[in-house]
């Protein structure tokens, strides 16, 4: 796989060694058991897969290249390049300005742009209307387009099945940048598009596919998430499911399998291939790997878990959901959220709010702590978390000693 020129300050002396060890020990990525980093009184169970993915490293390389090549120009990002506060902060401190926030609200008017300005497209892509707007202003958007190749692969699949008259069903969060970008392309390539967020909404949709509910009820349930002119009477003859690449892969597959049974109920099994598209190749490898590795963490007997990343990061939030099935889980953006050995600020993802917890570190030895992160989180941030905890607990074992004794948790 291609390697990218990512700034050294995103690398780390601890996590990089862990990744190198696992790559040598398990080159074919078959073992999902976590790596054990043993500091004596504290053992860290580190996920087999985590951190920067192909698409994120690609985006970071392009963004810093834009800065290096255009020192005399204004440089903008259409919105956050990725959902990580550390990376976005690094870019803004180097002079990059955001034109919109993550929800598409304008921060800087497009009227202020000139053809001499540089505008980077985020890793999530951008809706076609915004690309066209920039093109009309004479702003070239291809050179510094950081759109993830795996997002573009979803767009290609959408185009393929859209041209075959399939209605596009997007499993995603309708207000997420990537989903908005995918929706705009699907709307161009197909007759009808709808966004659903989970299996419950797929079940609601089934009533309309099977003609059990009216057009009016459809528009009330799915308003703002359907393309113009969506007609339940004619647009459920052929369907295909694609996804926002950072959603839970198992949930996308569950939705796909469920809707296939609904279409079989409507049209029969013999001709199902004429009515339901095979879209398995739209699932992102990195999202899958990180989620599979988290299932590997769930087999451990750890005492608590830290999931590190941006609070608006979709792929990171799903790792939180998985860890919370078994462990007391703390979703933090960096080590600064750990105030002291008793107090931690963290994000309560189910209730979408910041909270403060006390007595979060159990008083036991050895203390077993899970560490993982989303696909947009630098390895250096995980280093910071480990160092902070070790410092607060007075751990005497050196990093070198712990790294020399790396091991894989036995199944």
C-alpha positions, -999 to 999 in steps of 0.1 A, spaced: 0 0 0 12 35 -8 29 54 20 24 91 26 45 120 37 28 128 70 45 153 94 67 137 119 49 153 148 19 131 142 41 100 147 51 86 181 79 67 198 55 44 216 26 37 193 47 36 162 68 8 178 36 -11 187 24 -9 151 58 -20 137 58 -50 161 23 -61 151 31 -57 114 61 -79 118 43 -104 140 11 -105 120 18 -93 84 -14 -108 70 -36 -90 96 -53 -123 107 -49 -119 145 -74 -93 160 -61 -98 196 -48 -66 212 -12 -58 219 -2 -57 255 21 -29 266 31 -38 301 43 -12 326 40 -34 356 13 -18 376 -5 -8 344 -11 -29 313 -24 -12 282 -44 -34 257 -39 -16 224 -62 -24 195 -48 -44 166 -60 -17 142 -65 20 149 -54 55 140 -47 72 107 -62 54 77 -52 56 40 -77 84 33 -66 105 63 -29 102 55 -37 111 19 -56 142 30 -29 153 54 -2 150 28 -22 170 3 -30 197 29 5 203 40 17 202 4 -8 230 -3 7 250 25 43 244 13 35 253 -23 14 284 -17 31 305 9 20 338 -8 -17 329 -12 -48 326 10 -56 290 16 -91 278 26 -107 245 34 -143 241 24 -149 227 59 -130 206 85 -106 184 65 -111 155 89 -129 152 122 -99 156 145 -94 188 166 -56 184 167 -52 182 130 -76 210 122 -59 232 149 -25 225 132 -39 237 99 -56 268 112 -24 278 131 -6 276 98 -31 301 83 -58 278 68 -93 292 70 -125 272 71 -153 284 47 -180 264 64 -186 244 96 -193 207 96 -230 212 90 -226 234 60 -232 267 78 -212 296 62 -183 310 82 -167 330 54 -188 343 25 -179 327 -9 -182 363 -23 -149 371 -7 -130 344 -27 -110 353 -58 -96 331 -85 -61 335 -69 -72 317 -37 -66 281 -29 -96 261 -17 -90 225 -5 -118 199 -6 -121 179 26 -116 142 29 -154 138 31 -157 153 -4 -181 182 -12 -216 185 -27 -216 191 -64 -233 225 -61 -203 238 -41 -178 224 -65 -197 241 -93 -198 274 -74 -161 273 -70 -156 264 -106 -176 294 -117 -154 317 -96 -124 304 -114 -111 285 -84 -93 252 -94 -104 224 -70 -86 193 -83 -50 199 -73 -57 200 -35 -88 178 -34 -83 155 -3 -114 134 -9 -108 99 4 -105 73 -24 -128 50 -6 -155 77 -5 -151 81 -42 -155 44 -46 -189 47 -30 -198 74 -55 -187 52 -84 -210 24 -72 -238 48 -67 -233 60 -103 -232 25 -117 -265 13 -100 -281 47 -105 -278 44 -142 -295 11 -140 -325 29 -125 -319 17 -89 -332 40 -61 -302 47 -39 -305 41 -2 -277 57 18 -269 43 53 -255 74 70 -261 104 91 -280 128 68 -262 160 81 -227 145 79 -204 161 52 -197 128 35 -233 118 33 -242 152 19 -215 148 -7 -227 113 -16 -263 124 -17 -256 151 -42 -239 127 -66 -265 100 -61 -292 125 -69 -274 133 -101 -270 97 -112 -303 81 -101 -340 89 -101 -344 88 -63 -323 89 -32 -330 85 5 -308 85 37 -316 62 66 -296 61 98 -302 27 112 -321 -6 110 -351 9 127 -355 34 99 -350 5 74 -379 -12 90 -400 20 87 -390 22 50 -402 -14 44 -438 -3 49 -434 21 20 -415 -4 -2 -444 -28 3 -470 -2 -4 -485 -3 31 -483 35 37 -489 66 17 -468 91 -1 -478 118 25 -467 96 54 -434 89 36 -426 126 32 -435 132 68 -412 105 81 -382 111 58 -385 148 51 -352 165 43 -336 131 36 -351 123 2 -345 136 -33 -370 159 -50 -398 141 -67 -394 108 -48 -425 87 -56 -431 57 -34 -454 42 -61 -426 39 -87 -392 43 -70 -391 11 -51 -390 -12 -81 -352 -14 -79 -330 -5 -49 -293 -5 -38 -278 2 -5 -246 22 -2 -231 38 30 -213 66 46 -180 49 49 -176 56 87 -208 38 98 -208 5 116 -201 -21 88 -221 -47 106 -251 -24 107 -248 -16 70 -247 -53 63 -277 -59 85 -297 -31 68 -287 -45 34 -297 -80 43 -330 -69 58 -340 -48 28 -331 -76 5 -357 -98 23 -382 -71 19 -376 -69 -18 -378 -107 -20 -412 -105 -3 -423 -80 -28 -409 -95 -60 -400 -131 -51 -365 -147 -48 -362 -159 -84 -359 -124 -99 -343 -106 -69 -311 -97 -88 -333 -76 -111 -345 -55 -81 -317 -55 -56 -281 -44 -63 -250 -60 -48 -231 -32 -31 -208 -51 -7 -177 -34 -21 -187 1 -7 -176 -8 28 -143 9 38 -114 -14 47 -101 9 75 -135 13 92 -139 -25 90 -105 -32 104 -108 -7 133 -143 -21 142 -131 -58 139 -101 -49 162 -125 -35 187 -144 -67 188 -111 -83 196 -107 -59 225 -141 -70 239 -127 -105 245 -102 -91 271 -108 -87 308 -98 -50 309 -110 -27 337 -118 3 315 -114 17 280 -102 50 264 -113 58 229 -94 88 216 -105 111 188 -127 140 176 -161 142 193 -177 148 159 -159 118 143 -184 92 131 -160 63 129 -147 71 164 -181 72 179 -189 37 167 -158 24 185 -172 40 216 -205 23 211 -187 -11 208 -165 -6 238 -194 6 260 -210 -29 255 -186 -43 281 -164 -16 296 -165 17 314 -155 38 284 -141 73 283 -143 91 249 -116 118 251 -100 141 224 -65 141 240 -46 137 273 -56 172 285 -90 158 293 -74 137 320 -72 163 348 -57 141 375 -57 105 388 -93 110 400 -109 134 375 -116 132 338 -135 153 313 -150 132 285 -178 131 259 -210 112 267 -217 101 232 -252 86 237 -264 119 252 -241 141 231 -227 162 259 -194 168 278 -193 154 313 -168 152 342 -163 119 360 -144 112 392 -128 80 406 -125 68 370 -93 48 376 -99 16 396 -75 12 425 -60 -22 416 -28 -37 403 -22 -44 376 -47 -20 361 -58 -31 327 -66 -3 303 -79 -5 267 -66 21 243 -79 27 207 -86 56 185 -105 67 154 -92 68 119 -85 105 121 -65 105 153 -27 110 153 -6 83 170 11 111 190 -21 118 208 -24 82 221 12 85 232 2 116 252 -27 96 269 -4 68 279 23 92 292 -3 112 312 -17 81 329 17 68 337 28 101 352 -4 104 373 1 69 387 38 72 393 47 44 369 85 38 371 88 13 342 104 31 312 89 31 277 119 12 264 114 -16 289 77 -19 281 84 -19 244 110 -46 247 84 -69 264 56 -64 238 32 -93 236 -1 -102 221 -30 -110 244 -37 -147 242 -71 -157 230 
